[in-house]
Each structure stands twice: as C-alpha cells, then as structure tokens.
Amino acid sequence: MPKVAPELTDAAVRKLGCGKIQGVGNSSSKKSIGSLCPAYHAVGGVSGLLLCCKPSGARSWVLRTSVYVVRPYGTNGAVF
C-alpha cells in the first residue's frame, strides 16, 4: 500500500509554489541552477493525488495510478 500524505488545509494549498533547480545531477543541463521549474505536491486525502504548480502560476491536479497491472505467479502461487 502506498503512503497517504497528510491532508493540507486550504491556506497551505494556496501557499504551495513552483520549485527551483538544485545543483545536483547532470552538469550539462541547459537550465541554470536556481531557475524555476514545475513542482508536484502531495496534498493528502487520496493516494496519488498531486498538485502541479508551474512557474507561470498555473496549477493543475494530477492523479497517478496504475491500470491493469499483471503480476507473474508460479504454479504454486509464489511470486517470481
């Protein structure tokens, strides 16, 4: 079972903003360190429900889920 984030209040959701690029990762990136980038925030209540905050100020809801996941089972029910 995935972890469910604690629910945020209306005021806390309004204060969420976009992220900033950190100095970790591929150094050949074309974006400079400290520039704004989209951020995904778990708002709680529902597992997989995220709020995407973009640098332009736009916000959108994202629901991450899996559809029709097949798990391989052996003849005796053991998982491979």
Secondary structure, DSSP 8 states (H G I E B T S, - for coil): ---------HHHHHH---EE--S-S-TT-SS-TT-EE-EEEE-SSSTTEEEEE-TTS-EEEEE----S----B-TTS-B-
